[in-house]
Amino acid sequence: MLNEWADFDELEVGFPEQRALFDLLTALNGAPPPVIDSDDMVEDPDAMIAAFCDAVGPPFIPEAMTWEPGGDSSAHHW
């Protein structure tokens, strides 16, 4: 895929920093941190969020995976 983007530079998107953070967290915790592949998230979001919750501690709430469209987006603008 990288061959398709001749001007792609991994330094611009922070890959080295992400790897350094991954390695640091692994060293500090004695185990690698959870990493979610975006393709897996798109294919099965419920399973991926459940696995993430299991890995980091908060309960998985299936009802939180769906919501009604609409609402005031300015209420959640940070």
C-alpha positions in Angstrom: 0.0 0.0 0.0 2.8 2.4 0.8 3.9 2.1 -2.9 0.7 3.7 -3.9 1.6 6.9 -1.9 5.0 7.9 -3.2 5.0 11.0 -0.9 4.0 9.1 2.2 6.4 9.6 5.1 5.8 7.5 8.2 7.5 10.3 10.3 4.6 12.6 9.5 2.0 10.4 11.0 3.9 9.6 14.2 4.7 5.9 13.7 8.0 6.0 15.5 6.4 7.8 18.4 3.5 5.3 18.5 6.0 2.5 18.6 8.1 4.1 21.3 4.9 4.6 23.4 3.9 0.9 22.8 7.4 -0.3 23.9 7.4 2.0 27.0 3.9 0.8 28.1 5.0 -2.8 27.5 8.1 -2.4 29.6 6.3 -0.6 32.4 3.3 -3.0 32.6 5.1 -6.2 31.7 2.6 -6.9 28.9 1.7 -5.1 25.7 -1.2 -2.6 25.8 -4.4 -3.4 23.9 -4.3 -2.4 20.2 -7.4 -2.4 18.1 -7.1 -2.9 14.3 -9.5 -0.5 12.5 -10.6 -3.2 10.1 -11.6 -5.4 13.1 -13.5 -2.5 14.6 -15.4 -2.0 11.4 -16.2 -5.7 11.0 -17.4 -6.3 14.5 -17.5 -3.2 16.7 -19.4 -4.9 19.6 -16.7 -7.7 19.9 -13.9 -5.2 19.7 -15.3 -2.8 22.3 -16.1 -5.8 24.6 -12.5 -7.0 24.2 -11.1 -3.5 24.9 -13.3 -3.2 28.0 -12.2 -6.6 29.2 -8.5 -5.6 28.7 -8.7 -2.2 30.5 -11.4 -2.7 33.1 -14.7 -0.8 32.5 -17.8 -2.9 32.0 -19.0 -3.5 28.5 -22.5 -2.0 28.1 -24.1 -3.4 24.9 -26.8 -0.7 25.1 -24.1 1.9 24.6 -23.4 0.6 21.1 -26.5 2.1 19.6 -28.2 5.4 19.9 -30.8 7.5 18.2 -29.7 9.8 15.4 -29.8 13.5 15.9 -29.3 15.5 19.0 -27.4 18.7 19.7 -23.8 18.1 18.5 -22.7 21.3 20.3 -23.5 19.6 23.6 -20.6 17.3 22.9 -18.1 19.6 21.3 -14.8 19.8 23.1 
